[in-house]
Amino acid sequence: MTYESRPAAAEDRDRWREFVADHPAATVFHTWEWHQAVGDAFGYEPAFRVVTERGEDEPVGVVPGFAIPGIGGRTVVNPFCEYGFPLLGEGVDTVAVLRDLANGLGRLGARIVKDAGWTGVSGYNPAGYGAVRTGEVIRLDTDRAFDAVRERSFSGEARRCVRSAVESGVTVRPATVTEYYPLYLATMRRLGSPQFPEDFFVDLAGELGDDLAVFVVEHDGDAIGGILMLDFDDTRMIWSNASREDAWEYHPNYRLYAAAIEDACATGIDVVDFGRSRPGTGVHGFKRQFGGTASPLSSFVTPPHRANRASLEGYGRAAAIAERLSPVVTNPVVGPQLKRFIHE
């Protein structure tokens, strides 16, 4: 059997949605709604593709992504997320599809396919892709009562900090992306990291509807932290988290994660995905306190000699400098423009 892929067009929307909805490994980052919001906010050239058997029209796979311009040539990647692997039907030759995706990139182009240990996709090496480790994701089973999750999965320190937050009067409430955005922006400025434009959050909320949820934590009536979650099928992705440094003594982040997990247990979400972090960092250590299973994240790149395009080492080295340049990096005009070219 031979395969070919073609650009997804507007008329493919319903079949794309149906294919993604039926695939057991699909994520929110494979959805048509995610692609729509990213495309509208950043103006990237769409590069998500429909895979078919040669000469046929019915999809046997879908592949997310956009063509992002860069100094060294364009990079085809699913930006701002952990996952961009192909979704393929049962029995489809993964190596043949991956080879097909390597075509048409141009002399300086590259394709980055973001994958994780839990997806079961294989064949990157024989298809001619180079690999770059980009961290880990931690995924927690929540198909049980919250009390059981808390007692069996949370570390003693996590339970203590959640209890302390509650006793200190930290409360949780649902919120909107516009309420969350000032907390997020303040966190980006503290870190010296370019921010998403607020319009992107608004567009994403509009596309995903009830599948995007925001919680805000308050102390004495003041918002001190927030969390933005993306749900798809039975999985919740904690996609963005923010908190005020001057309120860390009240453990807002512990309270937020516990609330996100408790809500998942109560609403039929079977897995909470904590998103990417790098082992050895404070963020990774924080996430590990809630339990779950760690899975490696890798970016597979073709042609393999362009694997450096998927490396995150440069971001790590630039972090200290970026903090000092925060007023420039997060300027309302400059920040969103920088974000457009930083696809991680």
N, C-alpha and C positions, 0 to 999 in steps of 0.2 A: 504494500500500500504506500502511495506517495501522497504528500500533503503540500498545501500552499496556504499562504496567509495573505490577506488583503486588508486595507484600511477599513475600520468600522465606520459606517455612514449612518446618518440619522435614521434611515429605514431599518437598520439593524437593532435599534434600541430595544424593542420588545423581545427579540430573540436573545439578545445579550442578557437582558434582565432574567429571562427564563433560565438560560444556561447557568448563570451565576447562582440563582436561587436554588437550583437543583444540585449544585456541586458541593460535596462534603467538605472541601478544603477552602472554599471561597471566603474572602474577608471583605470588610467594608471598603477596602481599598481597591477591590475589583469591581465595585458597583458602577453603574452608569452615572449615578448621582455624584459620586466622588469625582469622576472624570469631568462632569459638567461644572462642578463648583471650581475645581482647579483651573480648568480652561477659561472660565469666565473671569476669574480673579487675576490670572497671570498672563493670559494671552499666548500661552504656549501652542506650538503646532501639534495638533492631536496625532498620536502615533499608536493608539490602541488598535489591535488587529483581531480579525476573526480568522480562525483556522478551519479549513475544510479539507476533505479528501479532494484530490486533484480532479477538476471537472465537475465537482458537485457544489451545492449551494448551502446545504445544511451544516451548521457549525458543529465541529468536533472539539473545539477549543477556543478560548479567548485569552488575549494577552494585554494587560494594561500598560500604559506608558504615554509619554509626551517627548517631543524632540526639543531639547533645551540648548540654546546657543551657548557657545563658549569660545575662548581664545584658541583652543586647540582643536576646534571642530565641534559639531553638535554631538550631544549625548542623548540617547534614547533611554528613558528611565521613568519609573513611577515615582514622582517626587514627594517629599514631605511625609514619608511613611516607612513602615518596616517591610512591607510585602509588595512584590511586583512579579511574582512567579506566574508562569502560564497555568491556566486551568484547562486540563485536557480530559476528554472522555475516556472511559475504560478501554484499554487495549490500544490506545493511540501511541505510536512510536515517538517517545519524547525526544530522542536524539535527532530524528528527522525534522521535527518541528523546530528544535533549537537551531539546527543548521539553517533552516529556511529563514529564521529570524535574523541570522547574521548577514543576510544578503541586503544589498541596497543601502548600506550605511555611508558610502562615500569614502574617499581616500583617508580622511581624518576623523571619520565618525566612529562611534562606539555605542554598544548597547550594554546596559547594566540591568541584570535580572536579580532582584532581591528575593532571597529565599531563606528558609529556616529549617532546622532539623526536624520539626514536627510535621512538615508538609508531605514528605514521602516522594518528592520530585527528585529524579536522578538523571544522569546522562550528560551533565555539563562538561565533564572532562573529555569523553569521546567526541562530543560535539565541537570541541575546540574553544572552550571558555577558560579563562583564568579566574582564580578565586581570591577574594580578599575578605578576611574575617572582620566584621564590623561591630561585634558585641554579642549580647545575649538578650533573649526575651524570657520573661518568667510568666508562666500561665498557671493560674490557680483554678482548681475544680470548685465550682459553687453549686453543684447539683445536690445540695444537702442543706440542712438547717444552718442558719448563720451561727448559732451557738456552737455547733459542732466544728465549723470552720475556724471560729475564733479560738476555741480551746485546743484543737488538734493541729492547726496550721500556723497560727500567729506565734511569734516568739514571746517569751516572757516580757521582754522590753516593749514590744509592740502593744501587748495587752495593758501594760502599766501606763504607757503614754496615752492610749485611747481613754483609759479610765481617768487619768489625770485631766485630760481635756474636758471630759464630761463634767467632772467635779468642779472644774474651773468656770463652768457656765458656757462652754463653747457649744453652739448650736448649729445645726445643718438645715438648710432649706433649698428647694429647687430655685433656679435662677435662669436668666437669659444670657445669651452670648454678649449682649451689650453691657450687662452688669459685670460679667466676668472679665471683659476686655481690659479695664483699667488695672485690675490685679495682674493680669498677664503682662501688660505693657510694663508695669513697674518691675516685674521679675526679669523681663528681658533687659531692661536698662541696668538692673543690678548686675546681671551676668555679662553685659556688653554684647548681647546677641541680637542680630537684626530681627525685627518683628514681622509677623504676618500683618497685612492690612486688615483693619476691622471688617471691611467689606467681605473678605474671604470667610471669616467666621459667620457673618450674616448669611452669605450665599450658601454655605455648607448647612447651616440650620434650616434654610429654606428648602434645600434639596432633600435632606434626610428626615425632616419633620420630627416625629416622635422618636426616631432612632438616634437623635443627638440629644444628650441630656447634660445639664450643668448643675452642679451643686456649689453653693457658697457657704462658708462657715463664718459665723459672727461671734464676737465677744463684746458684751456691753453695747450691742446695737451697731458695732462697726464691723464691716467686712474685712476679714484678715486672711482669707484664702479661698481658692476655688479650684474646681476640677471639671474638665470637659471630657465627656465620654461618648464614644461612637459605638452603637450596637448594630450587629448584623446577625440574623438568625439567632443562634444560642450563645453568641460570643460578644463580650463587651471589651472594647479597647479603651484603656485610659490613655488618651492621646495628648492631653495637655494638663499641666498642673501648675498652680501659682500660689504664692503665699507671701505675706509681709514679714520681712526679716525681724522687724521690731516686735513681732508677736509670736516668735518661735517658742517662747517659754510656755505658750498655751498648746503647743503640739498640733497646729492646724492641719499639717499634712497627714499625720496619723489619723486624725478625726475624719479627714476627707476620704482616705483610702478605705477605712473601716466602713464608712457610709456607703461608698460605691460598691463594696463587696456585700454588705448587708442588703442593699437594694437588689443586687443581682440574685442573691439567694431567694428573695421574696418574689421576684418577677419572672422566674423561669429561665434566667441566664445560667448556662452550664459552665462557662469558662470566663474568667476575667484575665485579660492579657495586659500586663503592666507596661508593655512597650519596651523599646530598646534601651539598654544601659550597658556600660562597659565594666566588666569584672575589675574589682580593685578600686572603684570609685565610690564616693559617698552615696551617690544616687542608687547604685547597684546594691550596696549594703543595706540601704533603707528598704528597698523593695523586697530583698530576701527575707526581711523580718515578717512578711505576711504569708510565707510559705509558697507552695507551688513548685512547679518543675521548670528548671532552666533549660533552654534550648539554644544552640548556637545560631547566630545570624551571619550569613555570608552574602556578599554581592559577587555574582558571576559575570564576567566581562568578556565580550568579544569585540574585536580581536584581542587575544590574551595579552599582547604587549601594551595594551592601554589600560591594564588593570589598575594603574595608579589613579585613574579617575574615580574609582570607588573607594579609595583610601580616605579614612577620617583622621589620619595622623596630623594633617595640616590644620584641621580645626582645633585639635587639642593644643598644638603649639601656639596657635594664635589666641587662645582663650585669655591668657594673662594680659596680652597687649590690648585685646578687645575691651576688657573691663576698663582700662584707662581711657580708651577712646569712646566709651559708651555714649556720651552726648552726641557724637558724630554718627556712630554706627546705628543708633536708634532714633536719629532725627526723623520726624514724621514723613519727610520726603525721601531721605536717603535710605532709611531702614527697609521699607517695603521693596525698593528697587534692588538693594543688595540681596534680599531674600529670594528674589526672582532668579538670581544666578547661583544661589547656594541651595541646591536641591535636596540636601539632607535635612 
